[in-house]
């Protein structure tokens, strides 16, 4: 089966405009993302999906193909789905452009699971056990799982709510799961995206994956030990700049 990593990126980020070109240790953040994805062994190609001619030209100088998309795309999934017919792949992995230290081994793990699980996952995403200090951070997306490990819901709030336990003790009495900003889709599922009913939950939470769940599409999960740093706010940018001067340890796979 052919697999391709697609990195959706734009310059007009709401919280940090032009963040994908922010300098991190002498390289633009987006360049680091693309190069880390290219270190994975299983993908056949890494491609940029963007509405920016500037990013298209720059990515070419880095040695990566790009596909131009409409500026009206509302999410990374929407951006990739809009050009899915230009991506020759059975499995498409969406790696967000704000993860400059994405672990290539996680990409390989997710592709392996998509190929070997029976039945094949329609959509798959990595998850990790949350610590107490992560639980109530709205920038950390939480995942609620069913008994077989599929995602029931995603939220910026801590879920599930424990009525009889103080919030500061929740992680000591129940497992809480965080979501890594990476998705693997079967190409045929991604082609359905324009036909899916719009999700009120997606709009409220600003989480695109809820559209799949609202339309009855399963999101399978795979556990890893923790996420790579994402850049959502200025403090995150300061952190990854500090990490750029060190050896960043890979995620531990389970």
C-alpha contacts under 8 A as a table, 3 or more apart, distances in Angstrom:
res1	aa1	res2	aa2	distance
1	X	89	X	7.61
1	X	90	X	5.96
1	X	91	X	7.50
1	X	115	X	7.51
2	X	43	X	7.43
2	X	44	X	6.43
2	X	88	X	7.53
2	X	89	X	4.91
2	X	90	X	5.31
2	X	91	X	6.51
3	X	42	X	7.34
3	X	43	X	4.99
3	X	44	X	5.63
3	X	45	X	7.31
3	X	89	X	5.11
3	X	90	X	5.88
3	X	91	X	4.66
3	X	92	X	5.78
3	X	93	X	7.49
3	X	111	X	7.50
4	X	43	X	5.19
4	X	44	X	5.58
4	X	45	X	4.95
4	X	46	X	5.87
4	X	47	X	7.44
4	X	87	X	7.61
4	X	88	X	7.68
4	X	89	X	5.90
4	X	91	X	6.53
4	X	92	X	5.10
4	X	93	X	6.22
5	X	37	X	7.17
5	X	43	X	6.43
5	X	45	X	6.29
5	X	46	X	4.70
5	X	47	X	6.27
5	X	92	X	5.82
5	X	93	X	4.59
5	X	94	X	6.08
5	X	95	X	6.88
6	X	46	X	5.99
6	X	47	X	5.00
6	X	48	X	5.78
6	X	49	X	6.56
6	X	80	X	7.02
6	X	92	X	6.65
6	X	93	X	5.89
6	X	94	X	5.15
6	X	95	X	6.43
7	X	34	X	7.46
7	X	46	X	7.60
7	X	47	X	6.30
7	X	48	X	4.86
7	X	49	X	5.86
7	X	94	X	5.82
7	X	95	X	5.13
7	X	96	X	5.73
7	X	97	X	6.01
8	X	48	X	6.04
8	X	49	X	4.63
8	X	50	X	5.88
8	X	76	X	5.29
8	X	77	X	7.89
8	X	79	X	6.46
8	X	80	X	6.59
8	X	94	X	7.33
8	X	95	X	7.37
8	X	96	X	6.19
8	X	97	X	6.36
9	X	20	X	7.30
9	X	48	X	7.22
9	X	49	X	6.29
9	X	50	X	5.17
9	X	51	X	7.74
9	X	76	X	7.44
9	X	96	X	7.35
9	X	97	X	5.63
10	X	13	X	6.71
10	X	18	X	7.63
10	X	20	X	7.56
10	X	50	X	5.76
10	X	51	X	6.30
10	X	52	X	6.34
10	X	55	X	7.88
11	X	17	X	6.15
11	X	18	X	4.41
11	X	19	X	6.99
11	X	20	X	6.78
11	X	21	X	7.96
11	X	52	X	6.97
12	X	16	X	7.98
12	X	17	X	5.05
12	X	18	X	5.96
13	X	16	X	5.42
13	X	17	X	4.47
13	X	18	X	6.33
13	X	19	X	6.94
14	X	17	X	6.02
15	X	232	X	7.09
15	X	233	X	6.64
16	X	19	X	5.37
16	X	232	X	7.29
16	X	233	X	6.68
16	X	234	X	7.34
18	X	21	X	5.71
18	X	22	X	6.86
19	X	22	X	4.98
19	X	29	X	7.49
19	X	98	X	7.72
20	X	28	X	6.75
20	X	29	X	5.17
20	X	30	X	4.99
20	X	97	X	6.40
20	X	98	X	6.37
21	X	28	X	4.72
21	X	29	X	5.62
21	X	30	X	6.18
22	X	28	X	5.36
22	X	29	X	5.69
23	X	26	X	5.85
23	X	27	X	5.42
23	X	28	X	4.61
23	X	29	X	6.27
24	X	27	X	5.32
24	X	28	X	5.90
24	X	29	X	5.99
24	X	240	X	6.99
24	X	241	X	5.08
24	X	244	X	6.43
25	X	241	X	6.11
25	X	244	X	5.34
25	X	245	X	6.75
27	X	31	X	6.46
27	X	32	X	6.67
28	X	31	X	5.24
28	X	32	X	6.52
29	X	32	X	5.19
29	X	33	X	6.38
29	X	97	X	7.56
29	X	98	X	6.88
29	X	99	X	7.74
29	X	100	X	5.50
30	X	33	X	5.00
30	X	34	X	6.23
30	X	97	X	5.68
30	X	98	X	7.07
30	X	100	X	6.88
31	X	34	X	5.23
31	X	35	X	6.06
31	X	59	X	7.43
31	X	62	X	7.15
31	X	100	X	7.99
32	X	35	X	5.18
32	X	36	X	6.02
32	X	100	X	5.08
32	X	101	X	7.15
33	X	36	X	5.26
33	X	37	X	6.21
33	X	97	X	6.17
33	X	98	X	7.39
33	X	99	X	6.06
33	X	100	X	4.61
33	X	101	X	6.74
33	X	102	X	6.70
34	X	37	X	5.15
34	X	38	X	6.23
34	X	46	X	7.01
34	X	48	X	7.96
34	X	64	X	7.81
35	X	38	X	4.98
35	X	39	X	6.51
36	X	39	X	5.20
36	X	40	X	7.23
36	X	100	X	7.57
36	X	101	X	6.90
36	X	102	X	6.37
36	X	103	X	6.93
36	X	104	X	6.08
37	X	40	X	5.62
37	X	46	X	6.78
37	X	102	X	7.31
37	X	103	X	7.78
37	X	104	X	5.71
37	X	107	X	7.53
38	X	41	X	7.81
38	X	43	X	7.86
38	X	45	X	7.53
38	X	46	X	6.22
38	X	104	X	7.72
39	X	104	X	5.84
40	X	43	X	6.55
40	X	104	X	4.41
40	X	105	X	6.28
40	X	107	X	6.48
40	X	108	X	6.02
41	X	104	X	7.77
41	X	108	X	6.49
42	X	107	X	7.95
42	X	108	X	5.56
42	X	111	X	7.07
43	X	46	X	7.24
43	X	108	X	7.52
43	X	111	X	7.90
46	X	64	X	7.00
46	X	65	X	7.54
47	X	64	X	6.21
47	X	65	X	5.26
47	X	66	X	5.49
47	X	67	X	7.36
48	X	56	X	7.85
48	X	59	X	7.58
48	X	64	X	7.14
48	X	65	X	6.34
48	X	66	X	4.42
48	X	67	X	6.21
49	X	66	X	5.72
49	X	67	X	4.95
49	X	68	X	6.04
49	X	69	X	6.50
49	X	79	X	6.85
49	X	80	X	6.40
50	X	53	X	7.95
50	X	55	X	7.08
50	X	56	X	7.08
50	X	66	X	7.16
50	X	67	X	6.45
50	X	68	X	5.27
50	X	69	X	5.52
50	X	70	X	7.98
50	X	79	X	7.57
51	X	68	X	5.37
51	X	69	X	4.77
51	X	70	X	5.59
51	X	71	X	5.29
52	X	55	X	5.24
52	X	56	X	6.26
52	X	68	X	7.39
53	X	56	X	4.88
53	X	57	X	6.23
53	X	68	X	7.81
54	X	57	X	5.34
54	X	58	X	6.26
55	X	58	X	5.05
55	X	59	X	5.88
56	X	59	X	5.33
56	X	60	X	6.30
56	X	66	X	5.83
56	X	67	X	7.77
56	X	68	X	7.58
57	X	60	X	5.20
57	X	61	X	6.60
58	X	61	X	5.19
58	X	62	X	6.59
59	X	62	X	4.96
59	X	63	X	6.40
59	X	64	X	5.42
59	X	65	X	7.05
59	X	66	X	7.07
60	X	63	X	5.01
60	X	64	X	5.21
60	X	65	X	6.17
60	X	66	X	7.39
61	X	64	X	7.52
67	X	83	X	7.42
67	X	86	X	7.86
69	X	73	X	7.67
69	X	79	X	6.43
69	X	82	X	6.94
69	X	83	X	6.84
70	X	73	X	5.95
70	X	79	X	7.54
70	X	82	X	7.99
73	X	76	X	7.72
73	X	78	X	5.65
73	X	79	X	5.28
73	X	82	X	7.95
74	X	78	X	6.05
74	X	79	X	7.24
75	X	78	X	5.02
75	X	79	X	6.14
75	X	208	X	6.61
76	X	79	X	5.01
76	X	80	X	6.29
76	X	94	X	7.64
76	X	96	X	7.33
77	X	80	X	5.25
77	X	81	X	5.93
77	X	94	X	7.37
77	X	208	X	7.09
78	X	81	X	5.11
78	X	82	X	6.09
78	X	193	X	7.38
79	X	82	X	5.33
79	X	83	X	7.09
80	X	83	X	5.55
80	X	84	X	5.94
80	X	94	X	7.85
81	X	84	X	4.88
81	X	190	X	5.78
81	X	191	X	6.25
81	X	193	X	6.46
81	X	194	X	7.63
82	X	194	X	7.96
83	X	86	X	5.46
83	X	87	X	7.06
84	X	87	X	5.26
84	X	187	X	7.43
84	X	190	X	7.31
84	X	191	X	6.64
85	X	88	X	7.31
89	X	92	X	6.35
89	X	187	X	6.68
90	X	186	X	6.03
90	X	187	X	5.20
90	X	188	X	7.70
91	X	111	X	7.64
91	X	114	X	7.81
91	X	184	X	6.64
91	X	185	X	5.70
91	X	186	X	4.76
91	X	187	X	5.43
92	X	184	X	5.60
92	X	185	X	5.30
92	X	186	X	6.47
92	X	187	X	6.15
93	X	107	X	7.74
93	X	182	X	7.10
93	X	183	X	5.62
93	X	184	X	4.24
93	X	185	X	6.35
94	X	182	X	5.57
94	X	183	X	5.07
94	X	184	X	6.17
94	X	185	X	7.96
95	X	99	X	7.80
95	X	181	X	6.83
95	X	182	X	4.96
95	X	183	X	6.92
96	X	99	X	6.26
96	X	181	X	6.37
96	X	182	X	6.65
97	X	100	X	7.40
98	X	230	X	5.57
98	X	231	X	5.29
98	X	232	X	7.57
99	X	102	X	5.41
99	X	228	X	6.76
99	X	229	X	6.15
99	X	230	X	4.77
99	X	231	X	6.66
100	X	229	X	7.48
100	X	230	X	7.37
100	X	240	X	7.76
101	X	228	X	5.84
101	X	229	X	6.66
101	X	248	X	7.35
102	X	106	X	7.90
102	X	228	X	5.49
102	X	229	X	7.74
103	X	106	X	5.49
103	X	107	X	7.01
103	X	228	X	6.96
103	X	250	X	5.70
103	X	251	X	6.39
104	X	107	X	5.15
104	X	108	X	6.40
105	X	108	X	5.00
105	X	109	X	6.04
105	X	250	X	7.76
105	X	251	X	7.81
106	X	109	X	4.96
106	X	110	X	6.18
106	X	224	X	7.92
106	X	251	X	7.35
106	X	253	X	7.41
107	X	110	X	5.32
107	X	111	X	6.32
108	X	111	X	5.19
108	X	112	X	6.09
109	X	112	X	5.06
109	X	113	X	6.25
110	X	113	X	5.14
110	X	114	X	6.21
110	X	124	X	7.30
110	X	125	X	7.50
110	X	126	X	7.52
110	X	184	X	7.07
110	X	222	X	7.38
111	X	114	X	5.05
111	X	115	X	6.25
111	X	184	X	7.40
112	X	115	X	5.22
112	X	116	X	6.08
113	X	116	X	5.24
113	X	117	X	5.60
114	X	117	X	5.92
114	X	120	X	5.63
114	X	121	X	5.83
114	X	124	X	7.49
114	X	184	X	7.75
115	X	120	X	6.59
116	X	120	X	7.15
117	X	120	X	5.11
117	X	121	X	7.03
118	X	121	X	7.83
121	X	124	X	6.14
121	X	185	X	7.91
121	X	186	X	7.50
121	X	218	X	7.44
121	X	219	X	7.21
121	X	220	X	6.04
122	X	185	X	6.03
122	X	186	X	5.56
122	X	189	X	6.46
122	X	217	X	6.97
122	X	218	X	6.12
122	X	219	X	6.60
122	X	220	X	7.51
123	X	183	X	6.78
123	X	184	X	5.54
123	X	185	X	4.58
123	X	186	X	6.55
123	X	189	X	7.85
123	X	217	X	7.75
123	X	218	X	6.47
123	X	219	X	4.76
123	X	220	X	6.07
124	X	183	X	5.66
124	X	184	X	5.08
124	X	185	X	6.65
124	X	219	X	5.36
124	X	220	X	4.58
124	X	221	X	5.37
124	X	222	X	7.44
125	X	179	X	7.41
125	X	180	X	6.89
125	X	181	X	7.73
125	X	182	X	5.85
125	X	183	X	4.80
125	X	184	X	6.46
125	X	219	X	7.18
125	X	220	X	6.51
125	X	221	X	5.00
125	X	222	X	6.45
126	X	179	X	6.36
126	X	180	X	5.47
126	X	181	X	7.99
126	X	182	X	6.92
126	X	183	X	7.73
126	X	221	X	5.46
126	X	222	X	4.77
126	X	223	X	5.67
126	X	224	X	6.48
127	X	143	X	7.65
127	X	177	X	6.22
127	X	178	X	5.47
127	X	179	X	4.68
127	X	180	X	5.73
127	X	221	X	6.41
127	X	222	X	6.05
127	X	223	X	4.93
127	X	224	X	6.11
127	X	226	X	7.66
128	X	177	X	5.47
128	X	178	X	5.20
128	X	179	X	6.63
128	X	180	X	7.58
128	X	223	X	5.57
128	X	224	X	5.37
128	X	225	X	5.51
128	X	226	X	5.21
128	X	227	X	7.15
129	X	175	X	6.91
129	X	176	X	5.89
129	X	177	X	4.75
129	X	178	X	6.16
129	X	225	X	7.03
129	X	226	X	7.22
130	X	134	X	6.13
130	X	135	X	6.38
130	X	171	X	7.51
130	X	175	X	7.72
130	X	176	X	5.49
130	X	177	X	5.37
130	X	178	X	5.71
131	X	134	X	5.44
131	X	135	X	6.48
131	X	171	X	6.73
132	X	135	X	5.28
132	X	136	X	7.90
132	X	168	X	6.98
132	X	169	X	7.72
132	X	170	X	7.56
132	X	171	X	5.88
133	X	136	X	7.14
133	X	137	X	7.74
134	X	137	X	5.54
134	X	140	X	6.76
135	X	140	X	7.47
135	X	142	X	7.92
135	X	157	X	7.99
135	X	158	X	5.92
135	X	176	X	7.76
136	X	140	X	7.91
136	X	157	X	6.56
136	X	158	X	5.99
137	X	140	X	5.51
137	X	156	X	7.57
137	X	157	X	7.83
138	X	141	X	6.80
138	X	156	X	4.78
138	X	157	X	6.29
139	X	156	X	6.71
139	X	232	X	7.29
140	X	156	X	6.44
140	X	178	X	6.68
140	X	179	X	7.44
141	X	154	X	6.69
141	X	155	X	5.71
141	X	156	X	4.86
141	X	157	X	7.59
141	X	178	X	5.75
141	X	179	X	5.50
141	X	180	X	7.98
142	X	154	X	5.53
142	X	155	X	5.23
142	X	156	X	6.00
142	X	157	X	6.91
142	X	158	X	6.42
142	X	159	X	6.87
142	X	176	X	7.46
142	X	177	X	5.68
142	X	178	X	4.48
142	X	179	X	5.75
143	X	151	X	6.37
143	X	152	X	7.48
143	X	153	X	5.90
143	X	154	X	4.62
143	X	155	X	6.63
143	X	159	X	7.43
143	X	176	X	7.56
143	X	177	X	5.30
143	X	178	X	5.70
143	X	179	X	6.00
144	X	151	X	5.75
144	X	152	X	5.43
144	X	153	X	5.24
144	X	154	X	6.35
144	X	159	X	6.47
144	X	160	X	7.12
144	X	176	X	7.65
144	X	177	X	6.88
145	X	148	X	7.73
145	X	149	X	5.42
145	X	150	X	5.47
145	X	151	X	4.56
145	X	152	X	5.29
145	X	153	X	7.30
146	X	149	X	5.43
146	X	150	X	5.59
146	X	151	X	6.41
146	X	152	X	6.05
147	X	150	X	7.53
149	X	220	X	6.63
149	X	221	X	6.20
150	X	218	X	6.88
150	X	219	X	5.73
150	X	220	X	4.53
150	X	221	X	5.89
151	X	154	X	7.43
151	X	218	X	7.45
151	X	219	X	5.56
151	X	220	X	6.28
151	X	221	X	6.89
152	X	213	X	7.37
153	X	210	X	7.01
153	X	213	X	7.41
154	X	207	X	7.49
154	X	209	X	7.77
154	X	210	X	6.82
155	X	158	X	7.16
155	X	159	X	7.34
155	X	205	X	6.40
155	X	207	X	7.68
156	X	205	X	6.77
158	X	161	X	6.80
159	X	176	X	7.34
160	X	176	X	7.92
162	X	165	X	5.59
162	X	166	X	7.77
162	X	167	X	7.52
162	X	170	X	7.02
165	X	169	X	6.58
165	X	170	X	6.53
166	X	169	X	5.54
166	X	170	X	6.75
167	X	170	X	5.27
168	X	171	X	7.83
169	X	172	X	5.58
169	X	173	X	6.93
170	X	173	X	5.50
170	X	174	X	6.30
171	X	174	X	5.40
171	X	175	X	6.00
171	X	176	X	6.33
172	X	175	X	7.76
180	X	227	X	5.82
185	X	189	X	6.54
185	X	190	X	6.23
186	X	189	X	5.30
186	X	190	X	6.49
187	X	190	X	5.12
187	X	191	X	6.33
188	X	191	X	5.15
188	X	192	X	6.86
189	X	192	X	5.35
189	X	193	X	7.18
190	X	193	X	5.37
191	X	194	X	7.22
192	X	195	X	5.39
192	X	196	X	6.47
193	X	196	X	5.32
196	X	211	X	7.38
196	X	212	X	7.75
196	X	215	X	6.52
197	X	211	X	7.42
197	X	214	X	7.93
197	X	215	X	6.66
198	X	202	X	7.93
198	X	211	X	6.49
199	X	202	X	5.11
199	X	203	X	6.52
199	X	210	X	6.98
199	X	211	X	5.18
199	X	214	X	6.38
200	X	203	X	5.12
200	X	204	X	6.19
201	X	204	X	5.03
201	X	205	X	6.02
201	X	206	X	7.91
201	X	207	X	7.98
201	X	210	X	6.51
201	X	211	X	7.69
202	X	205	X	5.44
202	X	206	X	5.32
202	X	207	X	5.04
202	X	208	X	5.47
202	X	209	X	7.24
202	X	210	X	5.14
202	X	211	X	5.95
203	X	206	X	5.05
203	X	207	X	7.15
203	X	208	X	7.96
207	X	210	X	6.06
208	X	211	X	5.88
208	X	212	X	7.93
209	X	212	X	5.55
209	X	213	X	6.95
210	X	213	X	5.07
210	X	214	X	6.02
211	X	214	X	5.08
211	X	215	X	6.25
212	X	215	X	5.22
212	X	216	X	6.43
212	X	217	X	5.05
212	X	218	X	7.25
212	X	219	X	7.66
213	X	216	X	5.17
213	X	217	X	5.33
213	X	218	X	6.42
213	X	219	X	7.23
214	X	217	X	7.56
223	X	253	X	7.43
223	X	254	X	6.33
224	X	227	X	7.76
224	X	251	X	6.95
224	X	252	X	6.17
224	X	253	X	4.84
224	X	254	X	5.55
225	X	251	X	6.17
225	X	252	X	5.14
225	X	253	X	6.13
225	X	254	X	6.97
226	X	251	X	6.05
226	X	252	X	7.25
227	X	251	X	6.84
228	X	251	X	7.17
229	X	236	X	7.64
229	X	240	X	6.99
230	X	236	X	6.89
231	X	234	X	7.63
231	X	236	X	4.92
231	X	237	X	5.68
231	X	240	X	7.78
232	X	236	X	6.25
232	X	237	X	7.81
233	X	236	X	5.41
233	X	237	X	6.82
234	X	237	X	5.11
234	X	238	X	6.52
235	X	238	X	5.11
235	X	239	X	6.39
236	X	239	X	5.04
236	X	240	X	6.38
237	X	240	X	5.37
237	X	241	X	6.21
238	X	241	X	5.23
238	X	242	X	6.41
239	X	242	X	5.17
239	X	243	X	6.32
240	X	243	X	4.81
240	X	244	X	6.06
241	X	244	X	5.14
241	X	245	X	7.24
242	X	245	X	5.85
242	X	246	X	7.43
243	X	246	X	5.21
243	X	247	X	7.33
243	X	248	X	6.57
244	X	247	X	7.47
244	X	248	X	7.63
